[in-house]
Amino acid sequence: MSVPITGKSSWPELVGVQATLAATAIAHDRPDVSVEVLPPGSPVIPDFNPTRVRVFINNGGFVNQVPVIG
């Protein structure tokens, strides 16, 4: 079992940023988590996963919600 890396758990500064840049920034800050970029209307299971960050984007490909661990 691995010990989670402590660090950021949310990225409010990425709202409005292009999805690829946001995913790269999150991966840089927290290499221990997987980053999921989700376009509008993507089905999601409302579960908590401490090793995941979901990045919700708009039709233009820009982050439209604060990405958070979970």
Secondary structure, DSSP 8 states (H G I E B T S, - for coil): ---------B-GGGTTSBHHHHHHHHHHH-TTSEEEEE-TT--------TTEEEEEB-TTSBB-S--EE-
